[in-house]
Every structure is written in C-alpha cells, then in structure tokens.
Amino acid sequence: MIVVDPVVLGDVPFTRPFPKKVYDRTGKLVEVPANTVGVTYDPADLSKAPWALLEPAASQLLRYTEELNNGTAYGGSQFTIAPNAATAPDGAMTADRLAASADTAFHYLDQEVFGRSYIDGEKYTFSVFARADTISRIRLDFYYSIGGTGGFVAAFNLATGAIDGGDAYIESRGAKIQALPGGWFRCSMVGIVSQAAAYPSKLLCRVVLLDASGNGSYSGVNSPGAFIWGLNLTPGDNLSSYIASVATPLTRAADVVGAGAGLVYSNVPMVEPPYNVATTYAKDAAVYDPATKIVYWSMVAGNVGKALSDPAFWNKRTAINRWAMFDDRNSTQTSNPEEIVSVFSAQAITQGLFAGAMDASEVRVSMTHPTRGLVFSETKSLLLPRSGSSFYGWCFNRLRLRTWFLTLKLPVFANALVTVTIKKPGGVPKCGMCLLGPTVDVGLSMMGLSTELKDYSTTTFFTDGSSSTVERGFSKKMSVDISVESDRVETIEDDLIKRRQKTLVFLGSTLRGDTMLVGRFSSLRKVIDSFPRSKMSLQIDGVLSQ
C-alpha cells in the first residue's frame, strides 16, 4: 500500500513587477499581468501539459521590436518595409513585411546596440518571429565587429521549419526554431563576443532575406519578402520569453516565488470579496474568510463589524470556488469553463498527486524547477473504453469518464512548481479534491482487500406503510491487510500514528482505481506472526461524498 501525505496548502506570494508574454492554449502569444505566474503552452504541440515559466531577469537590448519601419532604430540595405501587413503571433495586425529590392545585392534589415561594455566570451541570444511569404528562407546575423567580419550566423527554412545551411560559410551556433500556429516560427541563435578590446563599442543584429537556394545576394524582382515581427536580443545563451520594447531597451524582472507551501496561481476567478470588518454588508451579501477560504452570507441588512463566527449575522457556507478542490470534502467542487489551471509550490519532495471527484476529460501535470526548467510532463485522458469486443458497444454505448487521476512519478525536487490542468473542451470541468505530497510505502496489500459504501440517508416509515427519506451524503470505507518486514512494523506504526486524524490518500493497489481512498484510518492492528514478515490491518474511513 502506498500512502500520499498531502502538503497543507496556503496562499504563496509571487512577484515580478513587469508583464510577461506566454502562449495560451490556442498557441497565441498573450500578456500575463505583473506579479502573476506565467503559465505557458508549447505552441508547437498544444497537446502537451502547460507549465509555470520561471525565468531570471532578462534585458531586451533592441528598440522598437514591433516597428521595423522606425528609421531611428533600424538600418540595412536593399529592402522595403510594408508595416502592419499581417496578423502577428499575439493576434494583432502588427507584423511587417520585409521585402527585397530589385537590385542584385544582399537584402537585410539590422539594428546596432550601443552603450554597453563587452568582454570576450559573453553570449547573447538573438531571436525573431518570422513567417514565409514569397520568401521562405532567412538568416540571422550577430556581429561583434561592425562591418561584416567577426560574428555568428544561422539560416532558417520557414517552409519546412528546419535550420538551414544556406551559404557555404554559414555555421549555426546554438540555433533553434520553434513552430507556432498560423505558419509562424520563432528563430533564434546564440552569438559569442570575441576580440572585445578591438571592437568594444557596439553589437549588430541583422535579418537577411535569402533566395530559394539559400543565397544572400540576388536580384529581388517583384519584391519577394517574408513577414517579420518581435526582434529580441538578450544577454546569455537561454532563449527568453518575448520582451516588447519601444523607444528604449527594457529589463524584465525575475520571477520570484515566495516562501511556504501552497497555491501560487489559479485561473479560477475570485467572485466573492474578502471580508472587511469596516464594510457595511446588505442582506444575502457574500464574502469569504481569507484565513479559511470559507464563504459566508449576510443574514441581515446593515451588517457591519460583526464576526463571521456569529451565526446571528452570518451563515457559513462552503469553500470558495477556487479552493473547493482543496478542502476536506469531495462533495464541493471547483469549476471553470474549459480548463482549471492551478500552480503549487510544495516546498517539499512530492512524488504523488491525486485528483478525485472530477468531471473532466483530461488531466495534464507538469513540474518546473527554478534553474532546470521543465523537468516533468504527463497528459492522461480520463476517457474509459466503452467495450472490450462488441462493435455495438464500442459505437453506441454511453461514454464513460474516469473520475480520478493519480501519478507517483513526480521527480524528487523540493523547490519546484507543480502545474495541474484539468480540461473539458467545450464544457465546464470540475474537481472535488486535489492532493499533493510525498509518498510512503507502508507494505504489500494482501488479497482480501474489501471496500464498502456507508449511506447516511435515513428513511422514516409511517403506520400506513408509506415512507419518507432524507437523502444525505455517503462515504467509502476500506479494510486491508498489509504484509510488511517485521523490522519495519514499529516504524510504520509510528509513521501512521503521527498522521492520525489527517486526511491521506490510501492506494490499496495502484492498478485499481476502486481501491484508492481519500480519508483517515480509524483503526490499526498489527500481528507479529512470523519472521521475516508480519501483518498489519487498517480500517480506513473515506471523506464524505454527496
């Protein structure tokens, strides 16, 4: 039997005094407000689990990143710009068309970076969003010596999504290409400064239009071109999330997760306001207690200064929608259109995650480490097979969805963020319980494990034979015998005693969902009957359900 010991969750602060760009579930580039975790999808594969994007501070060294026709920032040779000619990756009509002139020459747009001191070995990442038009091949140049000597270059094929060789002298250095919806690609390369003493004053970033054969010099008859948007140049060899700039370069602050275990982010809105002792509330006004996350309804008009614990003035309800999936009842469910996205900071080694009482079609889980980035990703469909062999059953039986999800595969990191996404496209997903924590192996479950349902409804029979039933909730119970090594009996007993009256996830068998129970053990019996193994018996009472 495996036991998941859930981490007690609270609110965890998050700071980043600067907006941030990430990809939403459609692959569109969207802006996340300041002091909000950026949860991003992989635009090249939207079926993957989204993850919390944690980044250090990054400086955008270029200016007017979305206005390529700005003559104060950009120069170049033998090109024309058609501004706002196409829809950009962020959905706005701001992508420019960079076209080659009719002369036989190199056709390129560039920008010089001034006002910095450079040393040998410094690395910089240059990137651009590009989409093919009548030209499908481009090259990125990074020069540390102005004048076309001393630098790094990489060519990209916008038709195939491949990194090209192009001209014979081109050598890709840390080049990457990332596909986006709508035919867009984000092309990037890493350049390294050398001979800084000889060329200390400036850097130069260049976008070159290549012909169909990958050549840089050709005649641009009929103005062949490609769509270009969102140039970035950041120090370091890691591709940063996109940073837009206008007249001056910008520095995006680092993502900082506060101390403690708990919820860092949720996309479920907070409808009820937090209780304020100085506010006057009308009758039936709803508020929530910031400490317990419980909703209260005002019982009277002109309600001011009264404690939430006073039943004459406040009616205690259930947890607020955002926190319903984290309380100790699976009869209260968090719901949100399309998807529920939650980001946790466990501040502990957490290998196990359980979600139950769900109405959803898919669960996606990811883990992000502050320095290692994305370290885990898993996607699980909740759709159950309709028939093992019957063609009629396969085609016409009602679809069934699993109501629980379990993973014990989370990597061993103490300070990582876990992102849980519960999806139901076109519907409203719901989740009654979500528990995250370290796992404990308490022994081998033996055959004979049994479960039962306890219904707390009551029926009253009258003298005429009729009856009246008051429907109440029910709970699940499980009895299981465990075989353990004799020298571990005392340790396991002590561990379980420490967790007495704490809600745990008990996994009688990881192969059968009907032996997974969220609850507390009510009795523990041990039998020292042999060497080297002995038996322990557990009676487990599940949490109340409706």
C-alpha positions as CSV (number, residue, x, y, z in Angstrom):
1,M,0.0,0.0,0.0
2,I,1.2,3.5,-0.9
3,V,0.1,6.5,1.1
4,V,0.3,10.1,-0.2
5,D,0.7,12.5,2.7
6,P,-0.7,15.8,1.4
7,V,1.0,19.1,1.9
8,V,-1.0,21.7,3.8
9,L,-1.7,24.4,1.3
10,G,-2.0,28.1,1.8
11,D,-1.5,31.2,-0.4
12,V,2.0,31.7,-1.7
13,P,3.1,35.2,-2.9
14,F,4.6,35.7,-6.3
15,T,6.3,38.8,-7.6
16,R,7.5,40.0,-10.9
17,P,6.9,43.8,-11.3
18,F,6.6,43.5,-15.1
19,P,4.2,41.9,-17.5
20,K,5.2,38.8,-19.4
21,K,4.4,37.1,-22.7
22,V,3.4,33.4,-22.8
23,Y,1.5,31.1,-25.1
24,D,-2.1,30.3,-24.3
25,R,-4.0,27.1,-25.0
26,T,-4.5,28.2,-28.7
27,G,-0.8,29.0,-29.2
28,K,-1.4,32.7,-29.3
29,L,1.1,35.0,-27.5
30,V,-0.7,36.7,-24.6
31,E,0.4,39.1,-21.9
32,V,0.4,38.0,-18.3
33,P,-0.1,40.9,-15.8
34,A,2.7,41.9,-13.4
35,N,3.0,39.7,-10.2
36,T,1.2,36.8,-11.9
37,V,2.8,33.4,-12.7
38,G,3.1,32.9,-16.5
39,V,1.7,29.5,-17.4
40,T,2.7,28.7,-21.0
41,Y,1.8,26.0,-23.6
42,D,4.2,24.6,-26.1
43,P,2.9,26.3,-29.3
44,A,4.5,23.6,-31.4
45,D,2.5,20.9,-29.6
46,L,-0.6,22.2,-27.8
47,S,-1.4,18.6,-26.5
48,K,1.4,18.8,-24.0
49,A,0.9,19.9,-20.4
50,P,1.3,23.6,-19.8
51,W,3.9,24.7,-17.3
52,A,4.8,27.6,-15.0
53,L,7.5,29.5,-16.8
54,L,10.1,30.6,-14.2
55,E,12.8,32.9,-15.6
56,P,15.6,35.1,-14.2
57,A,15.7,38.8,-15.0
58,A,16.3,39.5,-18.7
59,S,17.3,42.6,-20.6
60,Q,15.9,43.4,-24.1
61,L,18.6,45.4,-25.8
62,L,16.8,46.2,-29.1
63,R,14.4,49.1,-29.6
64,Y,11.0,49.3,-31.5
65,T,10.8,45.5,-31.6
66,E,7.4,45.6,-33.5
67,E,8.0,48.7,-35.7
68,L,10.6,47.6,-38.3
69,N,9.9,50.8,-40.3
70,N,11.3,53.0,-37.5
71,G,14.3,54.7,-39.1
72,T,15.8,55.8,-35.8
73,A,16.3,52.2,-34.7
74,Y,16.8,50.2,-37.9
75,G,19.1,50.4,-40.9
76,G,20.1,47.9,-43.6
77,S,20.4,47.6,-47.3
78,Q,18.3,47.0,-50.4
79,F,14.9,46.3,-48.6
80,T,11.5,47.8,-48.2
81,I,9.0,47.6,-45.3
82,A,5.3,47.2,-45.5
83,P,4.1,48.0,-42.0
84,N,1.2,46.1,-40.3
85,A,0.8,43.7,-43.2
86,A,-0.1,40.5,-41.4
87,T,-1.5,39.2,-38.1
88,A,1.3,38.8,-35.6
89,P,1.7,35.9,-33.1
90,D,-0.2,37.9,-30.5
91,G,-3.2,38.2,-32.7
92,A,-2.7,41.9,-33.5
93,M,-2.3,43.3,-37.1
94,T,1.2,44.5,-36.4
95,A,3.5,42.1,-38.4
96,D,5.6,43.9,-41.0
97,R,6.6,42.6,-44.4
98,L,10.3,42.8,-45.2
99,A,10.9,42.7,-48.9
100,A,14.0,42.6,-51.2
101,S,14.6,45.4,-53.7
102,A,15.1,44.7,-57.4
103,D,18.9,45.3,-57.3
104,T,21.3,42.4,-57.3
105,A,22.7,42.6,-53.7
106,F,22.3,41.5,-50.2
107,H,18.9,42.4,-48.7
108,Y,18.8,42.9,-45.0
109,L,17.5,44.8,-42.0
110,D,19.6,45.5,-39.0
111,Q,19.9,47.3,-35.7
112,E,23.0,48.4,-33.8
113,V,23.3,48.2,-30.0
114,F,25.2,51.0,-28.3
115,G,26.1,51.9,-24.7
116,R,27.4,48.6,-23.4
117,S,30.8,47.3,-22.4
118,Y,31.7,43.9,-23.7
119,I,34.2,41.3,-22.7
120,D,35.4,38.2,-24.6
121,G,33.2,35.2,-24.2
122,E,30.0,37.0,-23.5
123,K,27.0,35.2,-25.0
124,Y,23.9,36.8,-26.5
125,T,20.7,35.3,-27.9
126,F,19.1,36.9,-30.9
127,S,15.6,35.9,-32.0
128,V,12.9,36.9,-34.3
129,F,9.3,35.8,-35.2
130,A,9.1,35.0,-39.0
131,R,6.5,33.7,-41.5
132,A,7.1,32.8,-45.1
133,D,5.5,34.7,-47.9
134,T,7.2,34.7,-51.3
135,I,10.5,34.2,-49.5
136,S,10.8,31.2,-47.2
137,R,14.4,31.4,-46.1
138,I,16.0,33.9,-43.8
139,R,19.3,34.3,-42.0
140,L,20.1,35.8,-38.6
141,D,23.5,37.5,-38.2
142,F,25.1,38.6,-34.9
143,Y,28.2,40.7,-35.3
144,Y,30.5,41.9,-32.6
145,S,32.7,43.8,-35.1
146,I,30.8,46.2,-37.2
147,G,31.4,45.9,-40.9
148,G,30.6,42.3,-41.7
149,T,33.5,40.5,-40.1
150,G,33.6,38.6,-36.8
151,G,30.3,37.2,-35.8
152,F,27.9,34.3,-36.0
153,V,25.1,33.5,-38.4
154,A,22.3,30.9,-38.7
155,A,19.8,30.3,-41.6
156,F,16.3,29.0,-41.3
157,N,13.7,27.5,-43.6
158,L,10.3,28.9,-43.0
159,A,8.6,26.3,-45.2
160,T,10.0,23.2,-43.5
161,G,10.8,24.5,-40.1
162,A,14.4,23.4,-40.4
163,I,17.7,25.0,-39.6
164,D,19.4,25.6,-42.9
165,G,23.0,25.6,-44.1
166,G,22.4,28.3,-46.7
167,D,25.7,29.9,-47.9
168,A,28.7,27.7,-47.5
169,Y,30.2,30.0,-44.8
170,I,27.2,29.8,-42.5
171,E,27.6,27.9,-39.3
172,S,24.8,27.6,-36.8
173,R,25.7,28.4,-33.2
174,G,23.0,27.4,-30.7
175,A,20.4,27.9,-33.4
176,K,16.8,26.9,-32.6
177,I,13.5,27.1,-34.5
178,Q,10.1,26.8,-32.8
179,A,6.9,26.3,-34.7
180,L,3.8,28.4,-33.8
181,P,0.2,28.3,-35.2
182,G,-0.5,30.2,-38.4
183,G,2.8,29.3,-40.1
184,W,4.9,31.4,-37.8
185,F,8.3,30.4,-36.4
186,R,10.4,31.8,-33.7
187,C,14.0,31.6,-35.0
188,S,16.9,32.1,-32.6
189,M,20.7,31.8,-32.4
190,V,23.5,32.4,-29.9
191,G,26.4,34.7,-30.6
192,I,29.6,35.0,-28.7
193,V,31.7,38.2,-28.3
194,S,35.3,37.9,-29.3
195,Q,38.1,40.5,-29.6
196,A,36.1,42.9,-27.4
197,A,39.2,45.1,-26.9
198,A,39.3,45.7,-30.7
199,Y,35.6,46.2,-31.2
200,P,34.2,47.5,-27.8
201,S,31.6,49.9,-28.8
202,K,28.6,48.1,-30.3
203,L,26.9,44.9,-31.5
204,L,24.8,44.5,-34.6
205,C,21.8,42.2,-35.2
206,R,20.7,41.5,-38.8
207,V,17.8,39.8,-40.6
208,V,18.8,38.7,-44.1
209,L,16.4,37.6,-46.8
210,L,17.7,34.6,-48.7
211,D,16.6,33.3,-52.1
212,A,15.2,29.9,-52.8
213,S,18.7,28.4,-52.9
214,G,19.8,30.0,-49.7
215,N,21.9,32.7,-51.3
216,G,22.2,36.1,-49.8
217,S,23.0,38.1,-52.9
218,Y,20.4,38.0,-55.7
219,S,18.0,40.2,-57.7
220,G,14.8,40.9,-55.8
221,V,12.5,41.2,-58.8
222,N,8.7,41.6,-57.9
223,S,9.7,42.5,-54.2
224,P,9.8,39.0,-52.7
225,G,9.5,39.1,-49.0
226,A,8.7,37.5,-45.6
227,F,6.7,38.6,-42.5
228,I,8.9,39.7,-39.6
229,W,7.9,40.6,-36.0
230,G,9.2,40.8,-32.5
231,L,13.0,41.0,-32.6
232,N,14.8,40.2,-29.3
233,L,18.4,40.4,-28.2
234,T,19.1,39.3,-24.6
235,P,22.4,38.6,-22.8
236,G,23.1,34.9,-22.1
237,D,22.5,31.7,-24.1
238,N,19.0,30.9,-23.0
239,L,16.1,32.0,-25.2
240,S,13.9,34.3,-23.1
241,S,10.2,34.8,-23.4
242,Y,9.5,37.6,-25.8
243,I,10.0,41.1,-24.4
244,A,8.5,44.0,-26.4
245,S,10.2,47.4,-26.4
246,V,9.6,50.8,-28.0
247,A,11.9,53.8,-27.6
248,T,14.3,52.3,-25.0
249,P,15.6,48.9,-24.1
250,L,13.8,47.2,-21.2
251,T,14.7,44.8,-18.4
252,R,12.0,42.3,-17.3
253,A,12.3,41.5,-13.6
254,A,12.9,37.9,-12.4
255,D,10.1,35.6,-11.3
256,V,10.2,35.2,-7.5
257,V,8.1,32.6,-5.7
258,G,7.6,33.4,-2.0
259,A,8.2,31.1,0.9
260,G,5.8,28.4,2.2
261,A,3.7,25.7,0.7
262,G,0.5,26.5,-1.2
263,L,-1.3,27.8,-4.2
264,V,0.8,30.2,-6.3
265,Y,-1.7,30.7,-9.1
266,S,-5.2,29.7,-10.3
267,N,-7.1,30.7,-13.3
268,V,-10.4,30.3,-11.4
269,P,-11.7,33.8,-10.6
270,M,-12.4,35.1,-7.1
271,V,-16.1,36.1,-7.2
272,E,-16.8,36.9,-3.6
273,P,-14.7,39.7,-2.0
274,P,-12.7,39.1,1.2
275,Y,-14.4,40.1,4.5
276,N,-13.7,43.6,5.7
277,V,-14.7,44.5,9.2
278,A,-15.3,48.1,8.3
279,T,-17.6,47.4,5.3
280,T,-21.4,47.5,5.7
281,Y,-23.0,44.5,4.0
282,A,-26.5,44.1,2.7
283,K,-28.7,41.1,3.4
284,D,-27.5,38.0,1.4
285,A,-24.2,39.6,0.5
286,A,-21.5,37.0,0.1
287,V,-17.9,37.3,1.4
288,Y,-15.1,34.9,2.2
289,D,-12.8,34.5,5.2
290,P,-9.2,35.0,3.9
291,A,-7.9,32.6,6.6
292,T,-10.2,29.7,5.9
293,K,-11.4,30.4,2.3
294,I,-15.0,29.7,3.5
295,V,-17.9,31.7,2.1
296,Y,-20.4,33.5,4.4
297,W,-23.8,35.0,3.6
298,S,-25.0,38.0,5.5
299,M,-28.2,37.2,7.4
300,V,-29.3,40.9,8.0
301,A,-29.2,44.2,6.3
302,G,-26.7,46.9,7.6
303,N,-24.3,44.1,8.7
304,V,-21.1,45.9,9.9
305,G,-18.4,44.9,12.3
306,K,-19.9,41.5,13.2
307,A,-17.6,38.5,13.5
308,L,-18.0,35.8,10.8
309,S,-18.4,33.3,13.6
310,D,-21.6,34.9,14.8
311,P,-24.5,32.8,13.4
312,A,-27.0,35.6,14.1
313,F,-25.3,37.7,11.4
314,W,-23.5,35.3,9.1
315,N,-24.5,32.0,7.5
316,K,-21.4,29.7,6.9
317,R,-21.5,28.0,3.5
318,T,-18.7,26.1,1.7
319,A,-15.3,26.9,0.4
320,I,-15.0,29.5,-2.4
321,N,-14.9,28.1,-5.9
322,R,-11.1,28.4,-6.3
323,W,-10.5,26.5,-3.0
324,A,-13.3,23.9,-3.2
325,M,-10.9,21.3,-4.7
326,F,-8.5,21.7,-1.7
327,D,-10.9,21.4,1.2
328,D,-11.5,18.1,3.1
329,R,-14.8,17.3,1.3
330,N,-15.1,15.8,-2.2
331,S,-18.7,17.0,-2.4
332,T,-17.6,20.5,-3.0
333,Q,-16.1,21.0,-6.5
334,T,-14.1,23.7,-8.2
335,S,-15.4,24.5,-11.7
336,N,-14.3,26.8,-14.5
337,P,-15.1,26.9,-18.2
338,E,-12.8,24.9,-20.5
339,E,-10.0,24.3,-18.0
340,I,-8.9,24.6,-14.4
341,V,-5.2,25.6,-14.1
342,S,-3.5,25.5,-10.7
343,V,0.2,26.1,-9.8
344,F,1.5,24.8,-6.5
345,S,4.7,25.3,-4.5
346,A,5.0,22.3,-2.3
347,Q,8.3,23.3,-0.6
348,A,8.9,19.6,-0.1
349,I,9.8,16.5,-2.0
350,T,6.5,15.5,-3.6
351,Q,6.2,12.4,-5.7
352,G,2.5,11.8,-5.6
353,L,-0.5,13.7,-6.9
354,F,-4.1,12.6,-6.6
355,A,-7.2,14.3,-8.1
356,G,-10.7,13.0,-7.4
357,A,-14.4,13.6,-7.7
358,M,-13.8,15.0,-11.2
359,D,-16.0,15.7,-14.2
360,A,-13.4,16.2,-16.9
361,S,-11.9,14.6,-20.0
362,E,-8.2,15.1,-19.4
363,V,-5.6,15.9,-16.8
364,R,-2.2,17.4,-17.5
365,V,0.6,17.7,-14.9
366,S,4.0,19.4,-15.2
367,M,6.8,20.3,-12.9
368,T,9.1,23.3,-13.3
369,H,12.5,23.7,-11.5
370,P,13.7,27.3,-11.0
371,T,17.1,26.6,-12.7
372,R,16.5,23.4,-14.7
373,G,13.3,24.5,-16.3
374,L,10.6,21.9,-17.3
375,V,11.6,18.6,-15.6
376,F,8.3,16.6,-15.9
377,S,5.2,16.5,-18.1
378,E,2.3,14.0,-18.2
379,T,-1.0,14.0,-20.0
380,K,-3.7,11.5,-19.1
381,S,-7.1,11.0,-20.9
382,L,-9.9,10.2,-18.5
383,L,-12.0,8.5,-21.2
384,L,-12.7,4.9,-20.4
385,P,-13.2,2.2,-23.1
386,R,-16.8,1.5,-23.9
387,S,-16.5,-2.1,-24.9
388,G,-13.8,-4.8,-24.9
389,S,-15.0,-6.6,-28.0
390,S,-18.6,-5.6,-29.0
391,F,-18.8,-3.4,-32.1
392,Y,-22.3,-2.3,-31.0
393,G,-21.0,-1.4,-27.5
394,W,-18.0,0.4,-28.9
395,C,-20.1,2.6,-31.3
396,F,-23.3,3.1,-29.3
397,N,-22.7,2.7,-25.6
398,R,-22.5,5.8,-23.5
399,L,-19.1,7.4,-23.0
400,R,-17.7,6.9,-19.5
401,L,-15.1,9.1,-17.9
402,R,-12.8,8.2,-15.1
403,T,-13.4,10.4,-12.0
404,W,-9.9,10.3,-10.6
405,F,-6.3,10.8,-11.6
406,L,-3.1,9.6,-9.9
407,T,0.6,9.9,-10.6
408,L,3.5,8.8,-8.4
409,K,6.1,9.9,-10.9
410,L,6.9,13.5,-9.9
411,P,10.7,14.0,-9.8
412,V,12.5,14.4,-6.5
413,F,12.8,18.2,-6.2
414,A,12.0,20.2,-3.1
415,N,11.6,23.7,-4.5
416,A,9.8,23.0,-7.9
417,L,6.4,24.3,-9.0
418,V,3.7,21.8,-10.0
419,T,1.1,22.8,-12.6
420,V,-2.1,20.9,-12.8
421,T,-4.5,21.4,-15.7
422,I,-7.9,19.8,-15.7
423,K,-9.6,20.1,-19.1
424,K,-13.1,19.6,-20.6
425,P,-13.1,21.3,-24.0
426,G,-16.4,22.9,-24.8
427,G,-17.7,22.2,-21.2
428,V,-17.1,23.0,-17.6
429,P,-14.5,20.8,-15.8
430,K,-15.0,20.1,-12.1
431,C,-12.7,18.8,-9.4
432,G,-13.6,17.9,-5.8
433,M,-10.2,17.0,-4.4
434,C,-6.6,17.7,-5.3
435,L,-3.9,16.4,-3.0
436,L,-0.1,16.7,-3.5
437,G,2.6,15.3,-1.3
438,P,5.4,12.8,-0.5
439,T,4.7,9.1,-0.7
440,V,5.2,6.5,1.9
441,D,5.3,2.7,1.2
442,V,3.7,1.0,4.2
443,G,3.8,-2.5,2.8
444,L,2.3,-5.0,0.4
445,S,-1.5,-5.1,0.2
446,M,-2.8,-8.7,0.6
447,M,-5.6,-10.4,-1.2
448,G,-8.9,-10.0,0.6
449,L,-8.9,-6.2,0.5
450,S,-12.5,-5.0,0.7
451,T,-14.4,-1.8,0.2
452,E,-17.9,-0.7,1.2
453,L,-20.2,2.3,0.9
454,K,-21.8,3.8,4.0
455,D,-25.0,5.7,3.2
456,Y,-26.0,8.3,5.8
457,S,-29.5,8.8,4.4
458,T,-32.4,8.0,6.7
459,T,-35.8,6.6,5.9
460,T,-38.9,7.0,8.2
461,F,-41.8,4.5,7.8
462,F,-45.3,5.6,8.7
463,T,-48.2,3.4,10.0
464,D,-49.9,3.3,6.6
465,G,-46.8,1.8,5.1
466,S,-45.6,4.9,3.3
467,S,-42.1,6.3,4.0
468,S,-40.1,9.5,3.8
469,T,-36.4,9.5,3.0
470,V,-33.9,12.3,3.9
471,E,-31.1,12.0,1.4
472,R,-27.7,12.7,2.9
473,G,-24.1,12.0,1.9
474,F,-22.2,8.8,1.9
475,S,-18.7,7.7,2.5
476,K,-16.5,4.9,1.3
477,K,-14.7,2.5,3.7
478,M,-11.8,0.1,3.1
479,S,-10.4,-2.8,5.1
480,V,-6.9,-4.0,4.1
481,D,-4.3,-6.3,5.4
482,I,-0.7,-5.4,4.8
483,S,2.4,-7.6,4.7
484,V,5.5,-5.9,6.0
485,E,9.0,-6.8,7.0
486,S,9.0,-7.4,10.8
487,D,11.8,-4.9,11.4
488,R,9.6,-2.2,9.8
489,V,6.5,-2.8,11.8
490,E,7.4,-0.3,14.6
491,T,8.5,2.4,12.1
492,I,5.3,2.1,10.0
493,E,3.2,2.2,13.2
494,D,4.9,5.3,14.4
495,D,4.5,7.0,11.0
496,L,0.8,6.2,10.8
497,I,0.3,7.4,14.4
498,K,1.8,10.7,13.5
499,R,-0.7,11.0,10.7
500,R,-3.7,10.1,12.9
501,Q,-6.8,12.2,12.1
502,K,-5.1,13.6,9.0
503,T,-6.7,13.2,5.5
504,L,-4.4,11.0,3.4
505,V,-4.6,9.3,0.1
506,F,-4.5,5.5,0.5
507,L,-3.7,3.4,-2.5
508,G,-4.7,-0.2,-1.9
509,S,-3.5,-1.0,-5.4
510,T,-2.0,1.4,-8.0
511,L,-3.6,-0.9,-10.6
512,R,-7.2,-0.5,-9.5
513,G,-8.8,2.9,-9.0
514,D,-11.6,1.4,-6.9
515,T,-9.0,0.7,-4.1
516,M,-7.9,4.3,-3.9
517,L,-9.5,6.1,-0.9
518,V,-9.1,9.6,0.5
519,G,-9.7,9.6,4.2
520,R,-8.4,8.7,7.6
521,F,-7.6,5.4,9.2
522,S,-9.9,4.6,12.2
523,S,-8.1,1.5,13.4
524,L,-4.7,0.0,13.1
525,R,-3.9,-3.6,14.2
526,K,-0.6,-5.4,14.0
527,V,0.1,-9.1,14.2
528,I,3.6,-10.3,14.8
529,D,3.1,-13.8,13.4
530,S,6.3,-14.8,11.6
531,F,9.8,-14.0,10.5
532,P,10.8,-12.1,8.4
533,R,7.3,-10.7,7.7
534,S,4.3,-9.7,9.8
535,K,0.8,-8.4,9.2
536,M,-0.9,-5.1,9.8
537,S,-4.6,-4.4,9.4
538,L,-6.1,-1.0,8.6
539,Q,-9.7,0.2,8.7
540,I,-9.9,3.4,6.6
541,D,-12.9,5.8,6.5
542,G,-13.3,7.9,3.4
543,V,-14.3,11.6,3.3
544,L,-18.0,12.4,3.0
545,S,-19.4,12.4,-0.5
546,Q,-22.8,13.6,-1.9
